[in-house]
Amino acid sequence: EFKEIMPRLNALRHKAGAKPNIRFFQGREGIKQILDNIIETKHHLLSLTSMEDALHLLGGDFDDFIESRYRHMLKVQFLTNRSPETEELKRRDAAELRHTRFLHGGFKVKNANFIYSDKIAIISFSKRMPMGIIIEDADIIETMTSLFHCIWEASAE
């Protein structure tokens, strides 16, 4: 019963002018907390991510996140820069519950953006100060989801 009324309660909260919930995370450990949160929600996700930057900063921790995601049967639509590494990643799409598309050459992404459940996570892979945020706001999620799908439709298989 609670699951049935939750969307109506959230709508009432939003109509009442509730502020978005924004959480800030810092450093590698903070980024790992964001990745754990993505898995804990148990929702499929949309991702616009620089795989090279993620692996460069997080290495095996990002590989562990990918493995945990598909072990939990969480599918992902994945947009990324084209490189030999991401071409290899795409070859494993079916086994890893992923559908990868590549951004056109003039468009490069240098961070990670994950849309999942009722949240968006944005992660900066800056070597100087890695950080991320999780935003919970229905309007922001709706807009970011629309933008993701526009980019998805314009991207290459």
N, C-alpha and C positions, 0 to 999 in steps of 0.2 A: 504494500500500500504506500509505503514511504517513497519507493522508486517512482510510483505513478504520479504522486503529487509534487515531486521535487521540481520538475520543469515549471510548474505554476508558481511555486514558492520563489524560485529564482527570478521569474518574470516580475513578480511583485517587488522583490528586492531591487531589481534594476529600475523599475518604474519609480521607486521611492528615491532614486538618485544616489544609490549606493556607489561609493568610490571603487575603482578597480583595485584589486588586491595585487600588489607588486612586491616581489621578494628579490633581494639582491644577493649574489653569491660571488665570492672572490677566491682566486687561486685555483690550482688543479683540484684540490679537495672540494671546493665549492662547485666546480664544473661536474665532478663525479656525483655530487648530491643532485644536481639537475638531471643527469642521465639516470640516476636511480629513481627519481620522481617520475620520469617518463615511463619506466618499466612498471612501477608500482600502480600507476593509473590503469594499466591493462587495457589501453585503447590503441587502435590502429593510429598511425601517424603520417603526417606530411612532413617532408624534410627538404630544405634548401641548404645544402652544406658543402663547404670546401673540405673534401675528404683528405686532401694533402695536408692542409693546416691542422685538421683534427688529429690525424695520425702523427704529425710532426710534434705537436704539443703533448698529446696523451698516449701515443704509442699503443701498447698492449691494452691499456684501460679502455680505449675506444673499440678495439677488437672485442674485448670482453662485453662491452655494451651491445655490439651487433649480435654476438652470440646469445646473450641473455634475451634480447628482443625476439629473435626467432625461436628460442626455446620456449618463450611465453606465448608463441603463436601470434605475435603482433606484426601485422603487415605494414609496409611502408611504401609510399610513393616518394621516390628519391630523385631530386634534381641536384646536379653537381657539374663541376667543370670536367671537360674531357681530358683525360691523360691516360698513359699506359696502365696506371694503377686502377683508375676507375673503369677502364675497359675490361680489365680482369675481374673487377668487382661485379660488373654487369653480367658476366658469364655465369656467376653464381646466384643470380637473382631468384630463380625458381627454388633452389634449395634453401635460400635465406629469406623467403617471403618478402621479396623486394621487387619493385618495378622501377627501373632506373631510366631516366632520360637525361640528356646532356644539354647544357646551356649553349646557346650560340656563341661563337668565338668572341664577339664584342662585349659579351656580358660575363663578368667574373664575380664570383662570390668569395669572400675572404673570411666568413664567419659561419655559424650554424644557426639555423632557424628551424624549430620543431613546433608543429601545430598538433596538439593531441588533447583529447578530452575537451575540457573547457579552458584550455591554457595555451599560451605560446611561450616558448623558451627561446631566448636569443643569447648566443654565446660568442664572446670575442676570444679568439685564440692568440691574442697578443702575448708574445714571449715576455714582454716587460711587465704586463699586468693582466693575466687571464681573468676573465670575469663573465658573469652571465646574470640574466634576470628571467624570472617567470612572471608573466602577466595573466591575470584572470579577469577578463572583461568581455562580455558577449559581443559588444559592438566591434572591439578590436579584433577578436577572433574571427568574426564574420568578414571583416575587411581583409584581414591577412589571408584567410582561406580563399577569398575571391581572387586576390592578387596571385596566390600560389597557382590556382587553376588557370589563370591567364598565361602565366609563364610556362606552365606545364603544356598547354595546348600549342605554344609557340616553340617548344623544344624538340630536339631530335631524339629518335629512338636509338 
